[in-house]
Amino acid sequence: MSVTDAVLPGCAAVALLVFAVRLAREPRRLGNAVWLGVALLLFGLWLLRAALHLEWLAPVLGGLVAAVAVLVAVVLPAALIGNGVRMVRREGRSLGNLLSFVLGVGLLVLEGLFFVPLGRWGSALVATAAVLACYFGFLFASLLGYSLLYGRLRRRTGVEAIIVLGCGLAGDRVTPLLAARLDRAIRLYSRETVPPLLVVSGGRGADETVTEAAAMREYLLSRGIPADRIRLEDRATTTEENLRFSAELLPEGVRPHRVLAVTSNYHVFRTAVECRRLGLPFDATGAPTARYFLPSALLREFAALILHYRRTTIAACALITGTGLALAIFA
């Protein structure tokens, strides 16, 4: 066995151990996703290296690598562009709805630049952009994988309060996305022996005739939730304000670690990270979301999480760019 054959699984095991310890101590850390991604990447590289020693697997691996290359280079950009077009048709034209379209076009442009003679500096810039794309792709895949894992962690019972985060109205009506959150809260409410308090959180948008909280309260009342179990938080316009203002409305008898925030499934992990950042021991759970909506929504969540740690992001981008330029100068 070579040194590399021993180092890769050892490093992967260490990364997995670090991830497990961090997960047990605090599952709401963004760094958990990175450690999980590093562990899986190292294990994957080790398995690939081990498989290369088996001659009969070489054609299979070659076909697998080719299939992955086609998926990443062709299918993924096409799917993102198609999703962007569908989002605009169904949800309207906005920057958020165009994210998947812009990303898909950007990937195709980056790939096309590899076939254009750009000279030494142009090639260096394209290569650096490709490394940056791989870096953010790794982060996105890690966050997506960990978000799925976090969403399936077992939630404690004995919930004393449920905070439902608003997400916009259609005039004065609850949208399907918001209705899914409220239905999830109703199911959680119904399973408890002692009915928890429901806090509906959301202010009034520019195109809304009532506050989100008021519309959410009417929805809950129409489903049989008693009025005395509902509290309105009608000032919030961001996730941070949803959580902070709702926490202020909780009665003194409610134990903070028995509070659950309900949002959409794509928004669960960022909500949990925001709770930790605000020093709130709340947990978070998610409601189902239409499939066509998920790509753009996940990209928005990724961008928001990256902005939370913008210093680290800027430092990593500067390091990658500086290394690329240094190689172009001294190579």
Secondary structure, DSSP 8 states (H G I E B T S, - for coil): --HHHHHHHHHHHHHHHHHHHHHHH-TT-THHHHHHHHHHHHHHHHHHHHHHT-GGGHHHHHHHHHHHHHIIIIIHHHHHHHHHHHHHHHH-S-TTTTHHHHHHHHHHHHHHHTTS--HHHHHHHHHHHHHHHHHHHHHHHHHHHHHHHHHTS---S---EEEEE---EETTEE-HHHHHHHHHHHHHHHH-SS--EEEEE----TT-SS-HHHHHHHHHHHTT--GGGEEEE----SHHHHHHHHHHTS-TTS-GGGEEEEEEGGGHHHHHHHHHHTT---EEEEE---GGGHHHHHHHHHHHHHHHTHHHHHHHHHHHHHHHHHHHHH-
